[in-house]
């Protein structure tokens, strides 16, 4: 989704416009998450960019989308740009060294408890 949203619409309260924008964004995210993943991938990752007005879009975290929309509404801007692109990702596998270290720490803790 690459879209410029208008925050000021005729005959609509600004809060309702913001709510409808958030609803549209959530609906898009749910739709993308429902898509089938490729065989070698585990989850959908979202690349997000945000800009108020005609500014250059900046990369934001997925969790900060609604915060950014609220900030645009508070700044009383006329428009903002939001880009959300989904891509399939594979979770990094935990290394065996990490699991061995945690087992060693757990066994040491058990030894201390027994003493």
C-alpha positions in Angstrom: 0.0 0.0 0.0 1.4 3.3 -1.1 -1.1 6.0 -0.4 -1.5 9.7 0.4 -4.3 10.2 2.9 -6.3 13.4 3.3 -6.9 14.4 7.0 -9.3 17.2 6.2 -12.5 16.2 4.5 -15.6 18.3 4.0 -18.6 17.5 6.3 -16.6 15.0 8.4 -15.2 15.5 11.9 -11.4 15.1 11.9 -11.5 12.4 14.5 -13.8 10.2 12.3 -11.4 10.7 9.4 -8.5 9.5 11.5 -10.5 6.5 12.7 -11.5 5.6 9.1 -7.8 5.8 8.0 -6.7 3.6 10.9 -9.4 1.1 10.0 -8.3 1.0 6.3 -4.7 0.4 7.4 -5.6 -2.4 9.8 -7.8 -4.0 7.1 -4.9 -3.9 4.6 -2.6 -5.5 7.2 -5.0 -8.3 8.0 -5.5 -9.0 4.3 -1.8 -9.2 3.7 -1.3 -11.6 6.7 -4.0 -13.9 5.3 -2.1 -14.5 2.2 -0.3 -17.8 1.9 3.4 -17.8 2.8 6.0 -19.3 0.6 7.2 -22.7 1.7 10.6 -21.5 3.1 9.2 -18.5 5.0 7.7 -18.2 8.5 6.0 -14.8 8.8 5.1 -11.5 7.0 7.3 -8.6 7.7 6.1 -5.0 6.9 8.4 -2.3 5.6 6.9 1.0 6.5 7.6 4.6 5.5 5.7 7.7 6.6 5.8 11.4 5.7 3.6 14.4 6.7 2.7 16.7 3.9 5.3 16.9 1.1 8.3 15.8 3.3 10.6 13.0 2.3 9.2 9.6 3.6 11.1 8.2 6.5 11.4 4.6 7.6 9.3 3.8 10.7 8.7 0.7 12.8 5.6 -1.3 12.1 4.4 -0.8 15.7 4.6 3.0 15.2 2.1 3.3 12.3 -0.9 4.4 14.5 1.3 6.7 16.5 2.5 8.4 13.3 -1.1 8.8 12.1 -2.0 10.4 15.4 1.0 12.8 15.2 -0.1 13.9 11.7 -3.6 14.6 13.0 -2.2 16.6 15.9 0.0 18.6 13.7 -3.1 19.6 11.7 -1.5 18.7 8.4 -3.8 18.4 5.3 -2.3 15.1 4.1 0.2 12.4 5.0 1.9 9.6 3.0 2.0 6.0 4.3 3.8 3.2 2.6 3.4 -0.4 3.9 5.0 -3.2 1.9 4.7 -6.8 3.0 7.5 -9.3 2.5 7.8 -12.9 3.6 10.7 -13.6 6.1 12.2 -16.5 7.8 12.8 -16.4 11.5 16.5 -16.7 12.3 17.2 -20.1 13.9 18.7 -20.1 17.3 22.3 -21.1 17.3 23.2 -24.3 19.1 25.8 -22.5 21.1 23.2 -20.3 22.7 21.0 -23.3 23.6 24.1 -25.1 25.1 25.0 -22.0 27.2 21.5 -21.7 28.6 21.4 -25.4 29.5 24.8 -25.0 31.3 23.5 -22.0 33.2 20.3 -23.8 34.1 22.2 -26.8 35.4 24.5 -24.6 37.5 21.4 -22.9 39.0 19.9 -26.3 39.9 23.2 -27.3 41.5 23.1 -24.2 43.7 19.5 -24.9 44.7 20.3 -28.4 45.8 23.2 -27.3 48.0 
